[in-house]
Amino acid sequence: MKHPNKQLMEQLLKYANTYGPRYGHTTAAFIVKGDKIISKAVTTVEFDKDPTSHAEMKTISKACRKTKNYHLKDCYIYTTQEPCPMCASALVWARIKGVIYGWEGHNSWGRLNIKPEIIFKTAPEKIEVYSKFMEKECLNATKKSIDGKG
């Protein structure tokens, strides 16, 4: 499968719009290995009262449990929003092959306004990054979030 993949991002947006609003956020993530989605998650920070309940963190955990490996070397993550520094760091540790994200949120977080590419550059293995992929569609999804920020 070639990345970035429009059909995968469209599936992710549908998933985000279906499941995200119940948990207060429409930020969602998929991890893809080969041509299969191996894990899915939405951000549930508000619902869980847990600052680590980001879609990226949750989908990394699910993918690692599923593959029985903490390295995701042949995997790509699709996410509706730019990964925050915590999530970007976890992706480096997981040795993700590539990151595809929709809109850039680092200026709206109000804390740790660090672009993920700065963190990705610290990885020993090159991480492919595709930013602002289907940005307009991903930004539209944020309107269903409690705070309008994903």
C-alpha positions as CSV (number, residue, x, y, z in Angstrom):
1,M,0.0,0.0,0.0
2,K,1.2,3.5,-0.9
3,H,1.2,6.2,1.8
4,P,-0.4,8.6,2.3
5,N,-3.6,6.9,1.3
6,K,-6.8,9.0,0.8
7,Q,-9.1,6.0,1.4
8,L,-7.5,5.3,4.8
9,M,-7.8,8.9,5.9
10,E,-11.4,9.0,4.8
11,Q,-12.1,5.9,6.9
12,L,-10.3,7.5,9.8
13,L,-12.5,10.6,9.5
14,K,-15.6,8.5,9.4
15,Y,-14.4,6.7,12.5
16,A,-13.5,10.0,14.3
17,N,-16.9,11.5,13.5
18,T,-18.7,8.4,14.6
19,Y,-16.9,7.6,17.9
20,G,-15.1,10.8,18.9
21,P,-18.1,13.0,19.9
22,R,-19.1,10.5,22.6
23,Y,-15.7,11.1,24.3
24,G,-15.4,14.8,23.7
25,H,-12.8,14.7,21.0
26,T,-12.7,14.0,17.3
27,T,-9.0,13.3,17.2
28,A,-8.6,9.7,16.0
29,A,-5.7,7.5,14.9
30,F,-5.2,4.2,13.0
31,I,-2.1,2.1,12.8
32,V,-1.7,0.4,9.5
33,K,0.6,-2.6,8.7
34,G,0.7,-3.7,5.1
35,D,-2.8,-3.1,3.8
36,K,-4.6,-3.7,7.2
37,I,-5.6,-1.4,9.9
38,I,-4.3,-3.1,13.1
39,S,-5.5,-0.7,15.7
40,K,-7.9,2.2,16.1
41,A,-8.5,4.8,18.8
42,V,-10.1,8.2,19.6
43,T,-8.9,10.7,22.2
44,T,-10.7,10.2,25.5
45,V,-8.8,12.6,27.7
46,E,-12.0,14.3,29.0
47,F,-13.9,11.0,29.4
48,D,-11.1,9.2,31.2
49,K,-9.8,12.2,33.1
50,D,-6.4,11.1,31.9
51,P,-4.0,13.4,30.0
52,T,-2.3,10.5,28.3
53,S,-5.5,9.2,26.7
54,H,-4.6,10.6,23.3
55,A,-5.7,8.6,20.2
56,E,-2.1,8.1,19.1
57,M,-1.0,6.7,22.5
58,K,-3.9,4.4,22.7
59,T,-3.5,3.1,19.2
60,I,0.2,2.5,19.7
61,S,-0.6,0.4,22.8
62,K,-3.3,-1.6,21.0
63,A,-1.0,-2.3,18.0
64,C,1.9,-3.4,20.2
65,R,-0.4,-5.8,22.2
66,K,-1.8,-7.1,19.0
67,T,1.6,-7.7,17.3
68,K,3.2,-8.8,20.6
69,N,6.1,-6.4,19.9
70,Y,6.8,-2.9,21.1
71,H,8.4,-2.0,17.8
72,L,6.1,-1.0,14.9
73,K,8.9,-0.8,12.3
74,D,6.7,-1.6,9.3
75,C,3.7,0.4,10.4
76,Y,2.2,3.8,9.6
77,I,0.1,5.9,11.9
78,Y,-2.8,8.0,10.4
79,T,-4.1,10.7,12.7
80,T,-6.5,13.5,12.2
81,Q,-4.3,16.0,14.1
82,E,-0.6,16.6,14.4
83,P,0.9,14.4,17.2
84,C,1.7,16.3,20.3
85,P,5.3,16.0,21.8
86,M,4.2,13.1,24.1
87,C,2.7,11.2,21.2
88,A,5.6,12.1,18.8
89,S,8.0,10.7,21.4
90,A,6.1,7.5,21.8
91,L,6.1,7.1,18.0
92,V,9.9,7.4,18.0
93,W,10.2,4.8,20.8
94,A,7.9,2.5,18.8
95,R,10.1,2.9,15.8
96,I,7.1,3.8,13.6
97,K,7.9,3.9,9.8
98,G,5.7,6.8,8.9
99,V,3.3,9.4,10.2
100,I,0.4,10.9,8.2
101,Y,-1.6,13.7,9.9
102,G,-4.3,16.1,9.0
103,W,-4.1,19.5,10.7
104,E,-1.4,21.2,12.6
105,G,-2.4,21.8,16.2
106,H,0.8,22.8,17.9
107,N,-0.2,26.4,18.1
108,S,-3.5,25.7,19.7
109,W,-2.5,23.4,22.5
110,G,-1.4,26.2,24.8
111,R,1.5,24.1,26.1
112,L,4.5,22.3,24.7
113,N,4.1,23.9,21.3
114,I,6.8,21.8,19.7
115,K,6.3,20.5,16.1
116,P,6.5,16.7,16.0
117,E,9.1,16.9,13.2
118,I,11.7,18.2,15.7
119,I,11.2,15.1,17.8
120,F,11.0,12.7,14.8
121,K,14.5,14.0,13.7
122,T,15.9,12.5,16.9
123,A,14.9,9.0,15.8
124,P,17.8,6.7,14.8
125,E,15.6,5.5,11.9
126,K,14.1,8.0,9.4
127,I,10.4,8.5,10.0
128,E,8.4,9.4,6.9
129,V,6.2,12.4,7.6
130,Y,3.2,13.5,5.6
131,S,1.7,16.7,7.2
132,K,-1.5,18.5,6.4
133,F,-2.8,15.5,4.5
134,M,-6.5,16.2,3.9
135,E,-6.2,19.1,6.3
136,K,-9.5,20.8,5.5
137,E,-11.5,17.6,6.1
138,C,-9.6,16.9,9.3
139,L,-10.2,20.5,10.5
140,N,-13.9,20.1,9.8
141,A,-14.0,17.1,12.1
142,T,-12.8,19.2,15.0
143,K,-16.0,21.1,15.1
144,K,-17.6,18.1,16.8
145,S,-15.2,18.2,19.7
146,I,-16.2,19.8,23.1
147,D,-13.5,22.4,22.8
148,G,-13.4,22.7,19.0
149,K,-9.7,21.8,19.1
150,G,-9.8,18.1,18.2
